């Protein structure tokens, strides 16, 4: 089964990383990374039949300010 996974820190925050930003798959699965049209780091995986476990952990320096909010944002159906 092919899937796109968005589990990484956005590239605009790379300078704030304090630990590696790595996605791990069990069983080990080859993935191709790319940046989507919104600037997100994505990983395309083709998972084998059966159980797949995805884990991710990193450490990020954060100033503690709330993210900006777009009052004209809207939800778009898939």
Secondary structure, 3 states (H helix, E strand, C coil): CEEEECCCCCHHHHHHECCCCEEEEECCCCEEEEECCCCCEEEEEECCCCCCEEEEECCECCCCCCCCCCCCCCCCCC
